[in-house]
Amino acid sequence: MNMIEVKTAELSGAALDWATFCAVFSGMQPTIRKIESVTIERQPFIKPLTFPSAVYLTYSGAYGVECNWNPSSAWEDGGPLIVSRMVAIDYPRPLRDGELPKWVAQCWRPYGCGEAESPLVAACRAIVAAKLGETVQIPAELLP
């Protein structure tokens, strides 16, 4: 597997989910699932339907059931991490010059901090920074 070094503050999407999984479940790695773009031809006079390509992560849950892992975008995955890791999240403050407000998340023992436009992304970045550091190794196929 080809790995690329990325700054934790720049992680997003499947790459952030990968790093969060590795930070939370030491020594384990999720399974990378890739879906190629597919176009389905339908009846005449109906426009073809195209599904875009996607990359997502899964892990083996109870009874061998494969579960999706999206802590940076799904509250059912990221919310429990915020509670169990005692992540403090500060609401965004309005900024000047048209900048988007950023949520700030902090972990303690070990310390880690993350900023993002959403609280889940900020919390995941803080968890990764606390456990794995300011730069992490990510599989190249997870990066856009």
Number of C-alpha atoms within 10 A of each C-alpha: 7 8 12 13 11 15 14 24 19 14 22 21 17 24 26 25 26 28 27 26 23 17 20 16 11 10 8 11 15 19 16 15 12 13 11 10 10 11 11 10 11 10 8 7 6 8 10 11 11 11 11 10 10 12 16 19 21 17 17 12 10 8 6 8 10 13 14 16 22 22 25 25 19 11 14 11 15 21 17 12 19 23 10 8 16 15 21 16 20 14 13 16 11 10 10 8 5 7 8 13 16 19 20 23 25 24 24 14 9 9 13 21 24 26 24 22 13 16 25 25 26 25 33 35 33 32 32 29 26 20 19 19 16 18 15 18 16 21 15 13 15 22 15 9
